[in-house]
Amino acid sequence: METPPRTGLPKPRPSLRRWVAEHRDASLDSLAQLLAAPLQNALTVVAVAVALSLPASVHLAAKNADQVTASWQRGTEIAVYFHPGTATADTERVHAAVLELPGVRTAHLISAEQVLAEFQAHSGLGDSLANFGDNPLPATLLVSPREEADIERLLAQIGQFEAVDQLAYDQTWRQRLQALLDLGRRFILAITLLLSLSAALIIGNTLRLEIARRRDAIALLQMLGATHAYARRPLLYIGIWYGLAGALLAWFAAHLLAGMLGAALGPLTTLYASDFAPTGPNLRDLLALLALGAVLGLLGAWLAATQYLRERE
Amino acid sequence: MLYCDRLTKRYSHGHPALTNISFQLSEGQICCVTGPSGAGKSTLLRLVMGLERPTAGQIIYRGVNLARLAQRKMPFHRRRCGLVAQENHLLAERTLFDNVALPLLVCGVPHRQIGRRVRAALDRVGLLGREKQRAAQLSAGEQRRASIARAVVHQPELLLADEPTANLDPEQSASMMRLLADFNAAGASVLIATQDPNPVAPLGGTEIRLAAGRLCTAPAG
């Protein structure tokens, strides 16, 4: 008979290799257990996917809204109206000076004659304007700023030119839009937090059933000297697998939704002669969703497992 | 090695399971805790194993008072012990190999050593060659022997056996006691709880007799 040493096992030293091996075993064992009962576990995965797909879809909508409003921001122009009768040389001098200002993307000068011609062509008041002796319309300079942040400064700088009569820029409308967008972002954040919490609770609740099924095994492990961390580890991995599978499914759902909306938006964008094309979830979104799913799964499982182990104490 | 000093255990309903129990177990000693059902034998083993805390008194194991040991440190004490519980506590759906390998996994023994050590333990209890059978497929006697294999596979320094011969026929019981004696001869200390009124003679150890949670006879330290 093999003679056992009197001192038993030496206290295990912390070892990275052992730690990795334990995590590898726990993760693969838990995955194998989930795959052994695919139908039973699919329901939990679908529930997690539903909870995650809503914030994912809302996030996608916000991303597209940002894209649209960004294109509006790019179209922002300050209309600079000169005093009627300002000499062409003066308007051109202001035009050149404005182009030199920092933060100006483009500046396009429309002479008083061009303004009059366009007005006559589009307003249907050509005959009435012909009754005026002089051209009552001013030359106009259309200035596109590089950034939204430059606008305030440019308005102040351009307004100082003597030849400039008025500046037009619809700031109020833009601020309202910005406020609405900010509100939308906060709403999305709140929805995401609530639904993420529900995903974590779904996983935690499922884990409670799993813990009840494994009650004897957990008690046995603890009797044999398993630490809480050791007994908890397989459960944490089950939670992570649920979260990852749910996130993957939610990503596919968001992709499907984006495809359906894109098809529906096609005729609308054509009618408005817009080049806007909705974007679906990309690889970065997938990675973010997987990370969120894994964290929520871990959180739900940790809560359920820790509560059970503390109750056992 | 083990010293229990005025050990008392009362459960929440107030019933005293153990009252003022003091005894000592030396290195390599075999000791039987005897007494009728309800005498407190299992409670004593559970206290020594660290599965429960005493209401009063001390359990000094290798200089450490288990009654005050932090909960997070208790698993490391349990790893130095092997327990053959009254119920076998085998995982029915797992194989015999998986069941016996559990203490080694918990202790972090490298995978390359586990197979060899599990087979050695199964050989010792006469179950070598049955590794792939599920625990549920084993007979009651085989399950008991599997439970012993699991208790000794990690070569504990203290083996606790709670009614190890329960539900076994006389031949199996004698075989079981021989196994425990062999393990003791190999150097481990052994504490056995049994209702057998005369268990010590074949084992050559000492005896503590309990009745209604009180000590009747204590072994000479």
HADDOCK unambig.tbl for C-alpha pairs under 7 A between the chains (distance, minus, plus):
assign (segid A and resid 3 and name CA) (segid B and resid 186 and name CA) 5.44 0.50 0.50
assign (segid A and resid 4 and name CA) (segid B and resid 155 and name CA) 5.58 0.50 0.50
assign (segid A and resid 4 and name CA) (segid B and resid 186 and name CA) 6.17 0.50 0.50
assign (segid A and resid 5 and name CA) (segid B and resid 155 and name CA) 6.89 0.50 0.50
assign (segid A and resid 5 and name CA) (segid B and resid 187 and name CA) 6.95 0.50 0.50
assign (segid A and resid 6 and name CA) (segid B and resid 157 and name CA) 5.58 0.50 0.50
assign (segid A and resid 6 and name CA) (segid B and resid 187 and name CA) 5.11 0.50 0.50
assign (segid A and resid 6 and name CA) (segid B and resid 188 and name CA) 5.61 0.50 0.50
assign (segid A and resid 7 and name CA) (segid B and resid 157 and name CA) 5.41 0.50 0.50
assign (segid A and resid 8 and name CA) (segid B and resid 80 and name CA) 6.18 0.50 0.50
assign (segid A and resid 8 and name CA) (segid B and resid 155 and name CA) 5.11 0.50 0.50
assign (segid A and resid 8 and name CA) (segid B and resid 156 and name CA) 4.60 0.50 0.50
assign (segid A and resid 8 and name CA) (segid B and resid 157 and name CA) 4.85 0.50 0.50
assign (segid A and resid 9 and name CA) (segid B and resid 80 and name CA) 6.94 0.50 0.50
assign (segid A and resid 9 and name CA) (segid B and resid 154 and name CA) 6.73 0.50 0.50
assign (segid A and resid 9 and name CA) (segid B and resid 155 and name CA) 6.70 0.50 0.50
assign (segid A and resid 9 and name CA) (segid B and resid 156 and name CA) 6.93 0.50 0.50
assign (segid A and resid 12 and name CA) (segid B and resid 107 and name CA) 6.97 0.50 0.50
assign (segid A and resid 12 and name CA) (segid B and resid 108 and name CA) 6.81 0.50 0.50
assign (segid A and resid 18 and name CA) (segid B and resid 108 and name CA) 6.81 0.50 0.50
assign (segid A and resid 217 and name CA) (segid B and resid 91 and name CA) 6.77 0.50 0.50
assign (segid A and resid 220 and name CA) (segid B and resid 89 and name CA) 6.77 0.50 0.50
assign (segid A and resid 223 and name CA) (segid B and resid 78 and name CA) 6.99 0.50 0.50
assign (segid A and resid 224 and name CA) (segid B and resid 78 and name CA) 6.20 0.50 0.50
assign (segid A and resid 224 and name CA) (segid B and resid 79 and name CA) 6.20 0.50 0.50
assign (segid A and resid 224 and name CA) (segid B and resid 103 and name CA) 5.85 0.50 0.50
assign (segid A and resid 225 and name CA) (segid B and resid 75 and name CA) 4.07 0.50 0.50
assign (segid A and resid 225 and name CA) (segid B and resid 76 and name CA) 6.09 0.50 0.50
assign (segid A and resid 225 and name CA) (segid B and resid 78 and name CA) 4.82 0.50 0.50
assign (segid A and resid 225 and name CA) (segid B and resid 79 and name CA) 4.89 0.50 0.50
assign (segid A and resid 225 and name CA) (segid B and resid 106 and name CA) 6.68 0.50 0.50
assign (segid A and resid 226 and name CA) (segid B and resid 75 and name CA) 5.80 0.50 0.50
assign (segid A and resid 226 and name CA) (segid B and resid 106 and name CA) 5.52 0.50 0.50
assign (segid A and resid 227 and name CA) (segid B and resid 75 and name CA) 5.70 0.50 0.50
